[in-house]
Amino acid sequence: DGQRRGFTRIPLVSLVFHCRAVGGELRPHPLECDDAGFFAEDELPEPIANPDVWAEHAFRAIRGEDVEVRFDAPRSPPWRGDPDHP
C-alpha cells in the first residue's frame, strides 16, 4: 500500500486486474478516481505509483505466463489510524 511504500499518509491501495471490454463506455466514478483507461505495457501513464513493483508482473499474467498472486500482507495492527481522528 502507499503508506508502506512511503508515498502517501493513508493506506492507499492500487488494484490491477485483467479484463476484456465487450461494449459500453469506461466511465470512472468521480469520487473513486481521477481517470481510467486501457494502456499498453510500454504506454503506461505518468505519474504512476510504483510501476517497478507491479507492472512487469501484471503484464506477464496478461500474456498468460504463470505468475504467483501478489498482495500486501495484512497489517498488525490493521490500521494505526490518525491520533487526531481515531
Short mmCIF file of the C-alpha atoms (twelve columns), coordinates in Angstrom:
data_MODEL
# 
_entry.id   MODEL 
# 
loop_
_atom_site.group_PDB 
_atom_site.id 
_atom_site.type_symbol 
_atom_site.label_atom_id 
_atom_site.label_alt_id 
_atom_site.label_comp_id 
_atom_site.label_asym_id 
_atom_site.label_seq_id 
_atom_site.Cartn_x 
_atom_site.Cartn_y 
_atom_site.Cartn_z 
_atom_site.pdbx_PDB_model_num 
ATOM 1  C CA . ASP A 1  0.000   0.000   0.000   1 
ATOM 2  C CA . GLY A 2  1.008   3.606   -0.482  1 
ATOM 3  C CA . GLN A 3  1.682   4.207   3.192   1 
ATOM 4  C CA . ARG A 4  4.102   1.288   3.419   1 
ATOM 5  C CA . ARG A 5  5.863   2.425   0.253   1 
ATOM 6  C CA . GLY A 6  6.151   5.964   1.582   1 
ATOM 7  C CA . PHE A 7  4.236   7.998   -0.994  1 
ATOM 8  C CA . THR A 8  1.028   8.670   0.967   1 
ATOM 9  C CA . ARG A 9  -0.029  9.149   4.595   1 
ATOM 10 C CA . ILE A 10 -3.010  6.832   4.224   1 
ATOM 11 C CA . PRO A 11 -3.013  3.143   3.232   1 
ATOM 12 C CA . LEU A 12 -3.850  3.821   -0.404  1 
ATOM 13 C CA . VAL A 13 -4.197  0.590   -2.359  1 
ATOM 14 C CA . SER A 14 -3.972  0.104   -6.122  1 
ATOM 15 C CA . LEU A 15 -5.746  -2.786  -7.794  1 
ATOM 16 C CA . VAL A 16 -4.629  -4.147  -11.137 1 
ATOM 17 C CA . PHE A 17 -6.871  -6.559  -12.995 1 
ATOM 18 C CA . HIS A 18 -7.164  -8.047  -16.444 1 
ATOM 19 C CA . CYS A 19 -10.466 -7.659  -18.245 1 
ATOM 20 C CA . ARG A 20 -11.881 -7.671  -21.742 1 
ATOM 21 C CA . ALA A 21 -14.059 -4.823  -22.981 1 
ATOM 22 C CA . VAL A 22 -17.203 -6.207  -24.592 1 
ATOM 23 C CA . GLY A 23 -19.083 -2.950  -25.057 1 
ATOM 24 C CA . GLY A 24 -20.259 0.152   -23.313 1 
ATOM 25 C CA . GLU A 25 -18.175 3.060   -22.119 1 
ATOM 26 C CA . LEU A 26 -15.434 3.279   -19.497 1 
ATOM 27 C CA . ARG A 27 -16.687 5.883   -17.013 1 
ATOM 28 C CA . PRO A 28 -14.771 6.261   -13.743 1 
ATOM 29 C CA . HIS A 29 -16.737 7.409   -10.708 1 
ATOM 30 C CA . PRO A 30 -15.577 10.959  -9.821  1 
ATOM 31 C CA . LEU A 31 -15.243 10.135  -6.105  1 
ATOM 32 C CA . GLU A 32 -13.280 6.949   -6.766  1 
ATOM 33 C CA . CYS A 33 -10.591 8.069   -9.221  1 
ATOM 34 C CA . ASP A 34 -9.433  10.900  -11.438 1 
ATOM 35 C CA . ASP A 35 -9.349  8.858   -14.627 1 
ATOM 36 C CA . ALA A 36 -9.410  5.339   -16.031 1 
ATOM 37 C CA . GLY A 37 -8.157  3.838   -19.250 1 
ATOM 38 C CA . PHE A 38 -6.611  0.942   -21.118 1 
ATOM 39 C CA . PHE A 39 -2.847  1.044   -21.669 1 
ATOM 40 C CA . ALA A 40 -0.227  -0.972  -23.491 1 
ATOM 41 C CA . GLU A 41 2.755   -2.163  -21.477 1 
ATOM 42 C CA . ASP A 42 5.033   0.462   -22.991 1 
ATOM 43 C CA . GLU A 43 2.440   3.261   -22.767 1 
ATOM 44 C CA . LEU A 44 1.599   3.444   -19.057 1 
ATOM 45 C CA . PRO A 45 0.591   6.960   -17.983 1 
ATOM 46 C CA . GLU A 46 2.789   9.116   -15.778 1 
ATOM 47 C CA . PRO A 47 2.935   9.720   -12.945 1 
ATOM 48 C CA . ILE A 48 2.011   6.220   -11.825 1 
ATOM 49 C CA . ALA A 49 2.581   4.638   -8.417  1 
ATOM 50 C CA . ASN A 50 5.500   2.211   -8.253  1 
ATOM 51 C CA . PRO A 51 5.305   0.540   -11.676 1 
ATOM 52 C CA . ASP A 52 8.632   -1.127  -10.885 1 
ATOM 53 C CA . VAL A 53 6.794   -3.143  -8.220  1 
ATOM 54 C CA . TRP A 54 3.801   -4.400  -10.203 1 
ATOM 55 C CA . ALA A 55 3.877   -3.631  -13.960 1 
ATOM 56 C CA . GLU A 56 6.123   -6.425  -15.238 1 
ATOM 57 C CA . HIS A 57 4.292   -8.980  -13.083 1 
ATOM 58 C CA . ALA A 58 0.864   -7.787  -14.278 1 
ATOM 59 C CA . PHE A 59 1.775   -7.868  -17.962 1 
ATOM 60 C CA . ARG A 60 3.344   -11.328 -17.598 1 
ATOM 61 C CA . ALA A 61 -0.012  -12.529 -16.263 1 
ATOM 62 C CA . ILE A 62 -1.869  -10.824 -19.127 1 
ATOM 63 C CA . ARG A 63 0.402   -12.641 -21.616 1 
ATOM 64 C CA . GLY A 64 -0.678  -15.917 -19.988 1 
ATOM 65 C CA . GLU A 65 2.583   -16.644 -18.179 1 
ATOM 66 C CA . ASP A 66 2.378   -18.448 -14.845 1 
ATOM 67 C CA . VAL A 67 2.799   -15.937 -12.030 1 
ATOM 68 C CA . GLU A 68 2.204   -16.041 -8.310  1 
ATOM 69 C CA . VAL A 69 -0.581  -13.936 -6.823  1 
ATOM 70 C CA . ARG A 70 0.840   -10.797 -5.199  1 
ATOM 71 C CA . PHE A 71 -0.617  -8.952  -2.259  1 
ATOM 72 C CA . ASP A 72 0.452   -6.873  0.722   1 
ATOM 73 C CA . ALA A 73 0.321   -8.888  3.935   1 
ATOM 74 C CA . PRO A 74 -2.271  -7.695  6.469   1 
ATOM 75 C CA . ARG A 75 -1.145  -5.020  8.891   1 
ATOM 76 C CA . SER A 76 -0.660  -5.704  12.560  1 
ATOM 77 C CA . PRO A 77 -2.491  -3.773  13.899  1 
ATOM 78 C CA . PRO A 78 -4.687  -3.464  10.806  1 
ATOM 79 C CA . TRP A 79 -4.730  0.366   10.878  1 
ATOM 80 C CA . ARG A 80 -2.798  2.743   13.103  1 
ATOM 81 C CA . GLY A 81 -5.243  5.498   12.471  1 
ATOM 82 C CA . ASP A 82 -4.691  9.181   12.841  1 
ATOM 83 C CA . PRO A 83 -4.244  10.224  16.503  1 
ATOM 84 C CA . ASP A 84 -6.443  13.259  15.786  1 
ATOM 85 C CA . HIS A 85 -9.152  11.109  14.164  1 
ATOM 86 C CA . PRO A 86 -9.154  7.636   15.805  1 
# 
